[in-house]
Amino acid sequence: MRHLLLALSLIFASAQLTIPLSAQVVEESFNRDPGPLDFIQGDSYEQWILQSLAGDALVGLSPSGKVVPRLATTWKLQKDGKLLFTLRSDARYTDGSTVSAEDVLWTLQEILRDPKASPTKRAILQGADIGLDQGRPWIHSPKPLGRLLMELARVPIAQRNHPERGSGPFAYRKDPGAWVFTRRDHFLKPRIDGIRFRLLPDAASVMTALQKGWLTIGAPATRRQTALPLTHRLITQPMHAQLVVWSQLGVGPLQLLESWRKDAFPAQLLAMNATPSRGLWPETLGFEVQEIESGFALPRSPGTLRLLYPAGDESIEKLLLALRERARRDGFDLQLTPMEEGLLMGQLQKGDFQLASSMVVFDPHPWSVLEYMEPKGPMNFIGWKHPKLAEITSRLLQPGDAAWRDLQTLWARGPAALPILDFQSVIWVDKRLQVEPSPMGLYLHTPGAAGWRWNQ
Amino acid sequence: MGWLVWGLGLALAFGLPGATWRASAPPVFPWHTVGPTLLAITSMALGAPLLAWIGGPPLTRQRPLALLEAPPDLLWAALVLALWPAAWGPPELSGWLVAFLAASLPGEVRWLAQAMPTEYPFPLAWGASAVKRVRRLVLMRLWGRWLAARLPIWLTATLVLERVLGVPGLGTDWMTRVSVRDRAGLTLWVLGLALLWTLSQVLDRDLA
């Protein structure tokens, strides 16, 4: 009995011991393998997170979406149209060498040269000239200054001839089954010791890991109405993410969807993760709500529409079933066809569909909607074009310019796509960890994870 | 016939339809999981015949074995995850190994027991030692073919366990290659499995 009491006392005492906060690493999870860290070729949401932790772009975006200094302390548009950057002197790679203008030049040129380079980054630098002027890098791009700067925040700089090495606030290491970042001596002065990501593709497992205290941050499963653990707090943040439907049948079906999306989705299904979209483009990017103004009457019932959607997401599937029921009330048979994500993307790129939906995460600047409209835009699946487009886009110099309204009006006359759901990120965060949410998520802004801290 | 099936598999891997929204680099092959996977498969490859040798054909009529065999991998993985003490931290490879053996052993033992010939009246009439000897000979004859049939399934079906337990391994690797449309990597996967199958055929022929 005495031994039992002693053992119980020891167990109780050990439970009271607290691990020093300074030694704590943030435990996180990926739902997909990000692949190897590669500042030239890497191009996926998870890869962006790796790059934002291990690398620095010339400029960053603040949580509110403003351009802020990062590797470059200042930048100046010269009379000849060149954007000249002044680099900070205290930025260093993991091998200790200083970030130089030659590294910037190599990274940007490599993105343009390498056929396997990230298509997103290559699109950012399309048509740009790059060079050095008295040891300072410059970029001359046909894009307006505001757009170029916001897009450059997506291009971290790698060390010359080392596409896997960046100068970011955390040093990257790939452990068996984990992606590990440890704090470095960096100008953003990160205050947490590190972050460790595990691969957890299953939402229910993320939930269990959160409840058992194995994850500091995680997204709870949407279908479960589980109470928030005492150790965590809930954070919701609007995202630049929408469920978008493209139409090969013209604007008619989109007009129907525009009317159905208003009252199709029960609040219980939407929960906190989604809201019915309003307008044509994300409101989070600063766009006003604009309705379709095609001038055509709504298609008459009865009718049949076939909608392809990405298989595997239970919550989206249920919301689409609700949409189907709403369509039925108007005499339309909305046939839902689930499709593996890669096959669906193949169908979209071939234009082989009636209606097709996909989750879209927009880049954090209003120019990202041009992907719907530009001739080779990655979201222009139906070959949308208009003779006035080039003239209007040339007037889009800054977010909020009057030309944005003209562009949206042009699109509203004959849109090729319509968002039906806006998503927001719902996450549980350990109460002891201070983070800064933003529409870009927790990682992709400046300072991102470098600004997190443990409560004392 | 076997090579025709593997040939079709190769053609499918090489010409996998579909595209990706943003081109993603294929994952680095998880070499660190090869050892634990070999350990798991060796445990299976020895454990299942051993249990079948002890139990023999009557195992096919054992209700408890059928009950253990029925739950899918998902349930075993979820059970391990739920019962794993929070203080131990997330179940790593050890948890995966436990779930793997729990999920696969009952089914494999039954598979082998089902394939064994009936023991009544002979060799039962000749005594226990004859029974054991016949079982051993039968299992040795079955072993190569059984391994060839089940190995691709074991190597790929671990995906469910890996997803639930958060232990990326060989199943996650081929699934990620499907999602990023890494056709070259998938072709290598199918080629590797086809070579294992060929090896088992050779072993089978040698034993015969």
Chai-1 contact restraints between the chains, C-beta under 6 A:
chainA,res_idxA,chainB,res_idxB,connection_type,confidence,min_distance_angstrom,max_distance_angstrom,comment,restraint_id
A,D33,B,P27,contact,1.0,0.0,6.0,A-B,restraint_1
A,D33,B,T176,contact,1.0,0.0,6.0,A-B,restraint_2
A,G35,B,S24,contact,1.0,0.0,6.0,A-B,restraint_3
A,G35,B,A25,contact,1.0,0.0,6.0,A-B,restraint_4
A,G35,B,P27,contact,1.0,0.0,6.0,A-B,restraint_5
A,P36,B,A25,contact,1.0,0.0,6.0,A-B,restraint_6
A,P36,B,V28,contact,1.0,0.0,6.0,A-B,restraint_7
A,D38,B,A25,contact,1.0,0.0,6.0,A-B,restraint_8
A,Q41,B,A25,contact,1.0,0.0,6.0,A-B,restraint_9
A,D43,B,R22,contact,1.0,0.0,6.0,A-B,restraint_10
A,D43,B,A23,contact,1.0,0.0,6.0,A-B,restraint_11
A,S44,B,R22,contact,1.0,0.0,6.0,A-B,restraint_12
A,S44,B,S24,contact,1.0,0.0,6.0,A-B,restraint_13
A,P119,B,A23,contact,1.0,0.0,6.0,A-B,restraint_14
A,P176,B,H32,contact,1.0,0.0,6.0,A-B,restraint_15
A,G177,B,V167,contact,1.0,0.0,6.0,A-B,restraint_16
A,G177,B,P168,contact,1.0,0.0,6.0,A-B,restraint_17
A,R198,B,G166,contact,1.0,0.0,6.0,A-B,restraint_18
A,L199,B,P168,contact,1.0,0.0,6.0,A-B,restraint_19
A,L200,B,G166,contact,1.0,0.0,6.0,A-B,restraint_20
A,P201,B,R163,contact,1.0,0.0,6.0,A-B,restraint_21
A,D202,B,R163,contact,1.0,0.0,6.0,A-B,restraint_22
A,D202,B,V164,contact,1.0,0.0,6.0,A-B,restraint_23
A,S205,B,V164,contact,1.0,0.0,6.0,A-B,restraint_24
A,S205,B,G166,contact,1.0,0.0,6.0,A-B,restraint_25
A,T208,B,L81,contact,1.0,0.0,6.0,A-B,restraint_26
A,K212,B,A86,contact,1.0,0.0,6.0,A-B,restraint_27
A,G213,B,A86,contact,1.0,0.0,6.0,A-B,restraint_28
A,W214,B,P90,contact,1.0,0.0,6.0,A-B,restraint_29
A,G342,B,G18,contact,1.0,0.0,6.0,A-B,restraint_30
A,G342,B,T20,contact,1.0,0.0,6.0,A-B,restraint_31
A,G342,B,R181,contact,1.0,0.0,6.0,A-B,restraint_32
A,L343,B,G18,contact,1.0,0.0,6.0,A-B,restraint_33
A,M345,B,A19,contact,1.0,0.0,6.0,A-B,restraint_34
A,M345,B,W21,contact,1.0,0.0,6.0,A-B,restraint_35
A,G346,B,P17,contact,1.0,0.0,6.0,A-B,restraint_36
A,G346,B,G18,contact,1.0,0.0,6.0,A-B,restraint_37
A,G346,B,A19,contact,1.0,0.0,6.0,A-B,restraint_38
A,Q349,B,A19,contact,1.0,0.0,6.0,A-B,restraint_39
